[in-house]
């Protein structure tokens, strides 16, 4: 299995920025990808967030296996002791539930401020998560693009902009990007499957081949049926079936790899979860 690489300097810089952001908020919304809820959770998240109350959103639930999502929701609640909610950035039905939970999680902080003789204020919240799990889409969903920015808070860097969601909640309008530090190469490949890693960190054909291998275990025959193949499913048979040929009458396996991953990422293969909960 070809190794997927990250760069330590980028990780250190991202961690430093995230810690600065976390210092100024009361509550954290952690966004996971519902298709890979375990692989898209940062291994040291508790250490990174310290004692901040956390709400976990399993985003892109509209692209994930419904039964698996329910199993993971229950498992993550038990594992993290946090409130866990499947969601989709395209659907606002659960918006009030999310905001009510954020307000509830932030109340102990507000009560503590009042006890010190300070005036009560809105709960300050930020959205964090691995790259490309849909953090910005969740922020837009919460903001609904109609709220006005309230500007910088006292003691907060000028770049930090806040949006008043309602009288009880202020949202930091920039997402906190959890750095990609992943020792487990199986999880690293799953992050590549969902496009959470820049393509310069991996070979697209190696990733697509691993995707086929995993799919054959989790959803046997699904790919063969989708690509209408009678024999073995691999990049060459997919390319030949679609008549993707390069010079020398060879199968264009790179094009097949890119298209196969896009078919998964866009939900064309169906509602799939690649972190299978047994």
Secondary structure by P-SEA (a helix, b strand, c coil): cbbbbbbaaaaaaaaaaaaaaaaaccbbbbbbccccccccccccccccccccbbbbbbcccccccaaaaaaaaaaaaaacccbbbbbbcccccaaaaaaaaaaaaaaaaaaaaaaaccccccbbbbbbbcccccaaaaaaaaaccccccccccccccccbbbbcccccbbbccbbbbcccccccaaaaaaaaaacccccccccaaaaaaaaaaaaaaaccaaaaaaacccccccaaaaaaaacccccccccaaaaaaaaaaaaaaacccccccccccc
